[in-house]
Amino acid sequence: MRLSRLVPLVVLLLFAAGAIIYSESLKTRAQVGAPIPAFELVDLEGNRWRVSRPLEAPLVINFWASWCEPCLLEMPAHDAFYRRYGDRVGYVAINEREPAVRIREHLEQEAAKGIGFAFPILLDRDGSVGEAFRLGGMPETWFIDAQGVARFHWLGPVTFEMLQAAYWQATGTPIDALDGGPFHGSGTARAVLIGETPDVVYVGGSGGLARYRLAGGGAEARAFTWEPVDGDVVHGLLRGPDGRPVAITDKGVPGLPGTPGALAEGHGYRLAWVAGYGLFRAVGGGGVTDRAAPAAPADGADVWEGQPPGEQWRRMEPGIDGAHRVVALAADPAVPDRWLAATAGGLLESRDGGVTWRSLDVEPRVYAVAFDPVTPHRVYLATDTGVWMSEDGGRRPARVVSSPQRVLVALDAVALPDGLWLVAAAPNGDLYGSRDGREWSLLVPRRTS
């Protein structure tokens, strides 16, 4: 056989051998639906960590670096998830190719801003683990089930809620189902109210109204009682004359054409927004705190039963149209007739009692608004990335770094003899509290360690 005929054959054999070698190498690399490769790394303290199948619990693996801006933006969400669910999910944050001294410098800089991370940080100095996981960029996050099989892989920032959903899809069980709270595993919290005393907190949503009594820094999630209300879904809570909640349920409010998506009182009147109809203002008859307590079931929350004498609802023109989806309204106690409205289109401001509105163009998606009852012009926002605070009435808010970087849907604030008390609720009914608006901690479920 002539040499010219051998060359193509040799090339073909080399190509086939290379393909086989490459195919075999892929089997040792991570991919969704397949077992992950085992690896061993050290952490910042020099402790050795080995990850191999099977695992003791589902595992989250996050690849990051201190120079990666998207990594730094998502890390508080990872930290919030780990602090909340670290008793049922393993967690490792793998730093790629940076020396320990650089990582420590970065963590010290973050700590100076009030940002701390509780999850373990492992060092992939030579990048071998990143290569085994086919690292294509950062951040990258993997969700591994307890059998060591990769179930989800994300390139780019992830959120607290994405990790919650991944656990549910990978295991078939909501991650908070075992906590036993009124909205854990099913239902959605929509409203929160600090009750007749600071240690009493009400949480309403799909399923009804739950009451907690806090002690020792919080309460166990299952240590609640259902409060009787007239309806199946609590859409909002107002503070009645005795401090007890007035529940806005799916049964609606007399005088309005439908169940209000948002209702609030201030400046001597009330505003309510109804989907498909728009914004309404209660004219005459006083407000909730000006009238006798409405009828209430035995040991239950107050409910709407008729209108105060002379009260009528009038549609505001132009107001906020019925398609805008208002989720919260709040009256500014420091500026007459000034209101804020949290809507699907952003945070809106009115300075004429709700007649006209303009956008404040704030960054986060806002779900609830609470003005500080102690400090004028300070306002707190419950958003898709935790609590934000503004010192200028909501115009330029900034994220409160100690608040959990997760969706918070409800917020309440009251003045106490010795300061301030704020409580925020997540969609699953988790409660967070703060005595100054800057330092936040988990109240429900109470931490056991």
Solvent accessible surface area in square Angstrom, and as a share of the most:
residue,aa,sasa,rsa
1,M,167,0.75
2,R,165,0.60
3,L,135,0.67
4,S,78,0.50
5,R,152,0.56
6,L,67,0.33
7,V,80,0.46
8,P,83,0.52
9,L,83,0.41
10,V,74,0.43
11,V,90,0.52
12,L,112,0.56
13,L,108,0.54
14,L,121,0.60
15,F,149,0.62
16,A,43,0.33
17,A,45,0.35
18,G,36,0.35
19,A,50,0.39
20,I,112,0.57
21,I,123,0.62
22,Y,129,0.49
23,S,53,0.34
24,E,89,0.40
25,S,35,0.23
26,L,46,0.23
27,K,140,0.59
28,T,92,0.54
29,R,67,0.24
30,A,1,0.00
31,Q,74,0.33
32,V,83,0.48
33,G,54,0.52
34,A,22,0.17
35,P,65,0.41
36,I,1,0.01
37,P,22,0.14
38,A,51,0.39
39,F,15,0.06
40,E,71,0.32
41,L,18,0.09
42,V,43,0.25
43,D,10,0.05
44,L,20,0.10
45,E,135,0.60
46,G,52,0.50
47,N,86,0.44
48,R,161,0.59
49,W,90,0.31
50,R,152,0.55
51,V,12,0.07
52,S,39,0.25
53,R,118,0.43
54,P,113,0.71
55,L,30,0.15
56,E,185,0.83
57,A,31,0.24
58,P,13,0.08
59,L,13,0.07
60,V,0,0.00
61,I,0,0.00
62,N,3,0.01
63,F,0,0.00
64,W,0,0.00
65,A,0,0.00
66,S,7,0.05
67,W,173,0.61
68,C,5,0.03
69,E,105,0.47
70,P,56,0.35
71,C,0,0.00
72,L,42,0.21
73,L,115,0.57
74,E,4,0.02
75,M,1,0.00
76,P,22,0.14
77,A,2,0.02
78,H,2,0.01
79,D,13,0.07
80,A,10,0.08
81,F,0,0.00
82,Y,53,0.20
83,R,105,0.38
84,R,15,0.06
85,Y,1,0.00
86,G,34,0.33
87,D,114,0.59
88,R,29,0.10
89,V,6,0.03
90,G,26,0.25
91,Y,8,0.03
92,V,3,0.02
93,A,2,0.01
94,I,0,0.00
95,N,0,0.00
96,E,10,0.04
97,R,152,0.56
98,E,15,0.07
99,P,56,0.35
100,A,24,0.18
101,V,94,0.54
102,R,81,0.30
103,I,0,0.00
104,R,106,0.39
105,E,80,0.36
106,H,7,0.03
107,L,41,0.21
108,E,119,0.53
109,Q,99,0.44
110,E,16,0.07
111,A,63,0.49
112,A,93,0.72
113,K,125,0.53
114,G,48,0.47
115,I,30,0.15
116,G,39,0.38
117,F,38,0.16
118,A,49,0.38
119,F,10,0.04
120,P,26,0.16
121,I,12,0.06
122,L,0,0.00
123,L,16,0.08
124,D,0,0.00
125,R,139,0.51
126,D,97,0.50
127,G,2,0.02
128,S,58,0.37
129,V,8,0.05
130,G,1,0.01
131,E,100,0.45
132,A,26,0.20
133,F,0,0.00
134,R,93,0.34
135,L,48,0.24
136,G,68,0.66
137,G,28,0.27
138,M,41,0.18
139,P,1,0.01
140,E,2,0.01
141,T,0,0.00
142,W,6,0.02
143,F,0,0.00
144,I,0,0.00
145,D,5,0.03
146,A,29,0.22
147,Q,121,0.54
148,G,0,0.00
149,V,24,0.14
150,A,0,0.00
151,R,103,0.38
152,F,53,0.22
153,H,71,0.32
154,W,44,0.15
155,L,118,0.59
156,G,17,0.17
157,P,76,0.48
158,V,4,0.02
159,T,64,0.37
160,F,1,0.00
161,E,54,0.24
162,M,66,0.30
163,L,0,0.00
164,Q,34,0.15
165,A,44,0.34
166,A,2,0.02
167,Y,27,0.10
168,W,129,0.45
169,Q,127,0.56
170,A,25,0.20
171,T,57,0.33
172,G,58,0.56
173,T,65,0.38
174,P,25,0.16
175,I,5,0.03
176,D,8,0.04
177,A,38,0.30
178,L,114,0.57
179,D,17,0.09
180,G,24,0.23
181,G,9,0.09
182,P,20,0.13
183,F,3,0.01
184,H,16,0.07
185,G,25,0.24
186,S,81,0.52
187,G,41,0.40
188,T,61,0.35
189,A,1,0.01
190,R,104,0.38
191,A,9,0.07
192,V,9,0.05
193,L,7,0.03
194,I,2,0.01
195,G,10,0.10
196,E,66,0.29
197,T,60,0.35
198,P,64,0.40
199,D,47,0.24
200,V,0,0.00
201,V,0,0.00
202,Y,0,0.00
203,V,0,0.00
204,G,0,0.00
205,G,0,0.00
206,S,33,0.21
207,G,57,0.55
208,G,5,0.05
209,L,0,0.00
210,A,0,0.00
211,R,51,0.19
212,Y,2,0.01
213,R,130,0.47
214,L,19,0.10
215,A,65,0.50
216,G,78,0.75
217,G,56,0.54
218,G,1,0.01
219,A,4,0.03
220,E,68,0.31
221,A,3,0.02
222,R,148,0.54
223,A,60,0.46
224,F,43,0.18
225,T,80,0.46
226,W,119,0.42
227,E,18,0.08
228,P,62,0.39
229,V,29,0.17
230,D,72,0.37
231,G,20,0.19
232,D,105,0.54
233,V,31,0.18
234,V,0,0.00
235,H,52,0.23
236,G,17,0.17
237,L,21,0.10
238,L,23,0.11
239,R,79,0.29
240,G,4,0.04
241,P,64,0.40
242,D,78,0.40
243,G,14,0.13
244,R,51,0.19
245,P,0,0.00
246,V,0,0.00
247,A,2,0.01
248,I,4,0.02
249,T,6,0.03
250,D,56,0.29
251,K,136,0.58
252,G,16,0.16
253,V,9,0.05
254,P,46,0.29
255,G,50,0.48
256,L,19,0.10
257,P,63,0.40
258,G,25,0.24
259,T,42,0.24
260,P,2,0.01
261,G,31,0.30
262,A,9,0.07
263,L,21,0.11
264,A,11,0.09
265,E,53,0.24
266,G,15,0.15
267,H,61,0.27
268,G,65,0.63
269,Y,18,0.07
270,R,1,0.00
271,L,0,0.00
272,A,0,0.00
273,W,9,0.03
274,V,3,0.02
275,A,64,0.49
276,G,65,0.63
277,Y,106,0.40
278,G,0,0.00
279,L,1,0.00
280,F,18,0.08
281,R,57,0.21
282,A,5,0.04
283,V,67,0.39
284,G,48,0.46
285,G,33,0.32
286,G,30,0.28
287,G,1,0.01
288,V,1,0.01
289,T,80,0.47
290,D,102,0.53
291,R,39,0.14
292,A,88,0.68
293,A,58,0.45
294,P,14,0.09
295,A,47,0.36
296,A,53,0.41
297,P,47,0.30
298,A,90,0.70
299,D,127,0.66
300,G,2,0.02
301,A,0,0.00
302,D,6,0.03
303,V,16,0.09
304,W,28,0.10
305,E,122,0.55
306,G,38,0.37
307,Q,74,0.33
308,P,7,0.04
309,P,123,0.78
310,G,65,0.62
311,E,10,0.04
312,Q,129,0.58
313,W,30,0.10
314,R,126,0.46
315,R,95,0.35
316,M,2,0.01
317,E,112,0.50
318,P,90,0.56
319,G,13,0.12
320,I,7,0.03
321,D,77,0.40
322,G,13,0.12
323,A,97,0.75
324,H,66,0.30
325,R,128,0.47
326,V,2,0.01
327,V,38,0.22
328,A,15,0.11
329,L,15,0.07
330,A,10,0.08
331,A,18,0.14
332,D,1,0.00
333,P,98,0.61
334,A,44,0.34
335,V,35,0.20
336,P,110,0.69
337,D,51,0.27
338,R,1,0.00
339,W,0,0.00
340,L,0,0.00
341,A,0,0.00
342,A,0,0.00
343,T,1,0.00
344,A,51,0.39
345,G,59,0.57
346,G,20,0.20
347,L,0,0.00
348,L,17,0.08
349,E,3,0.01
350,S,1,0.01
351,R,124,0.45
352,D,59,0.31
353,G,0,0.00
354,G,0,0.00
355,V,53,0.31
356,T,70,0.41
357,W,44,0.15
358,R,130,0.47
359,S,63,0.41
360,L,17,0.08
361,D,130,0.67
362,V,22,0.13
363,E,150,0.67
364,P,12,0.07
365,R,75,0.27
366,V,1,0.01
367,Y,47,0.18
368,A,9,0.07
369,V,15,0.09
370,A,10,0.08
371,F,22,0.09
372,D,5,0.02
373,P,61,0.38
374,V,80,0.46
375,T,44,0.25
376,P,86,0.54
377,H,88,0.39
378,R,41,0.15
379,V,0,0.00
380,Y,0,0.00
381,L,0,0.00
382,A,0,0.00
383,T,0,0.00
384,D,50,0.26
385,T,42,0.24
386,G,0,0.00
387,V,0,0.00
388,W,24,0.08
389,M,22,0.10
390,S,1,0.01
391,E,91,0.41
392,D,32,0.17
393,G,1,0.01
394,G,0,0.00
395,R,76,0.28
396,R,184,0.67
397,P,21,0.13
398,A,63,0.49
399,R,49,0.18
400,V,13,0.07
401,V,60,0.34
402,S,35,0.23
403,S,4,0.03
404,P,14,0.09
405,Q,27,0.12
406,R,4,0.01
407,V,24,0.14
408,L,0,0.00
409,V,26,0.15
410,A,5,0.04
411,L,17,0.08
412,D,17,0.09
413,A,15,0.12
414,V,25,0.15
415,A,58,0.45
416,L,33,0.16
417,P,148,0.93
418,D,109,0.57
419,G,24,0.23
420,L,10,0.05
421,W,26,0.09
422,L,0,0.00
423,V,0,0.00
424,A,0,0.00
425,A,0,0.00
426,A,0,0.00
427,P,41,0.26
428,N,18,0.09
429,G,4,0.04
430,D,0,0.00
431,L,0,0.00
432,Y,13,0.05
433,G,3,0.03
434,S,3,0.02
435,R,118,0.43
436,D,64,0.33
437,G,0,0.00
438,R,114,0.42
439,E,118,0.53
440,W,20,0.07
441,S,57,0.37
442,L,15,0.07
443,L,11,0.05
444,V,1,0.00
445,P,16,0.10
446,R,76,0.28
447,R,118,0.43
448,T,123,0.72
449,S,140,0.90
